[in-house]
Amino acid sequence: MNGRVLRIELRRSAALWAGAFVAAGGFTLLWLLDDRWRGESAPGTWQWTPMAMLTRTALYYIWPVVVGLGALQGLRDARSRTTELLTTTPRPAWSRAMLPAGATAITLVSAFGLLTLWGGVQLFAGATSYTHLGWLPISLVGVLALVAGALFGMGAARLLPSVLTPPVLVVACLAGIILTQQNTDGTVPSGNVPNRLSLLSPAIPQPREMLLTLAGQVHLGQALWLLGLLATGFALLVAVGRRARMLALAPVLAGAVLAVTVLPAESRDAYVVDTAAAALVCDGPVCVTRAHAARLDEMGPRGKEALRVLRRALGDKAPDSVREETALRGSGDKRQLSAGTVLVDFDDTLLAGRGGAELTRYLVAQGLAPNCRGRTAWEGGGDAVLESIVAGWALGDRTLQPLEEKSDDKYSREEWKEGEAAWDSLSAAEPAEQRARIAAVHESSLACGYDGIEVLTGGAAR
């Protein structure tokens, strides 16, 4: 395949359209899907593995269309009515098929590579310090899925040369992906069909836990299935005669059988914790994961300062360490709170962008009134009003300083009105009574109570 012939093939076939769709469609989808793709996350909070998994999430919508575009490419000979003419030439069928297949593969690999490159640019812009190659198999399987899907579409169109073949393939592939789609509400993603069947889908759900990655069995099983699909697509593209076309189905069937044998039966064995990323790096009593080691330079001194403030506020009941949260949780599940530890979740929307004195204030608030449930982009836990009051009291503020910008909706106004009343009530009490109320709020929060504001105004904790 020389350069001149390849350029002609790229110019006159659907290969460039397939690549352009993957690059433009994938970029647009990921831009809308995740603010980290736009570079709007706090520095160091995005990592290589979630980036690679997010590009695979885009395959939910991109892969079926790529299969359809491959089928459109495969109809070219039938549309131009040159099928019989080409089969009479002395050039082998596999040699003729290599040109359109190679051109399509090159454009798809380049387009997916551009998506991954942009994700890498955002990672470096965010000053991510944890660099590794564990994400590479995730992206390589994604590239293989695109090439295999396109070649299968080409082969299917060669087998069934009808104008209905591309749209039928798109709908069938989309239906298959929807059927095997996994949700992320639980501790690890799970689907409505057996896990092995779910993992045959080239797409994976949008990552919510930074420490989760795919097990090696998943990479191997998916690669076997997709290689079988690719081989069948190419075999159908070059097959001449009914018997050859029947034999062309053998690779995809063998790949599916091998994949089902290799793939994990349970979701918890498919999505595993990246132990290297989850390893703790500490500065005295303040620890973060290795993936967020770059945050330790600021988190260390601010965490120690917060612990001193908490010691003055709670005495012997004060926590004596600050640690990044590493326990996996389902959406809305309770956090594993401890009286001796201030848990830090870098996905907490209240923590995003905080540094200096504001970081200390946040840590003090989490130490006195930890939120029982996660407060992330997909969870609504936490009580910013209560946390603002207890942090302001511990830091000696004369007026209430909100930890987050006040919303202008009716519910938020009522909430802050109650908070202002609780602040005034707490400030008017005797020092010993103030300490008693703060201690009661601390105990209530650890027990997942929701009566912190009432306790601050002098009510008993329930």
Secondary structure, DSSP 8 states (H G I E B T S, - for coil): --HHHHHHHHHHSSHHHHHHHHHHHHHHHHHHH-GGGGT-S-TT---HHHHHHHHHHTHHHHHHHHHHHHHHHHTHHHHHT-HHHHHTSSS-HHHHHHHHHHHHHHHHHHHHHHHHHHHHHHHHHTT-----STTHHHHHHHHHHHHHHHHHHHHHHHHS--TTHHHHHHHHHHHHHHHT-EE-SSSS-EESS-HHHHTTSS-------TTEEE-HHHHHHHHHHHHHHHHHHHHHHH--SHHHHHHHTHHHHHHHHHHHHHS-SSHHHHEEE-HHHH-EEEETTEEEEGGGGGGHHHHHHHHHHHHHHHHHHHGGGS--EEEE------TT-B---BTTEEEE-TT-TTTTT--THHHHHHHHHHHHS--SB-EETTEE---HHHHHHHHHHHTT-SS---SS----SHHHHHHHHHHHHHHHHHHHS-HHHHHHHHHHHHHHHHTT-S-HHHHHTT----
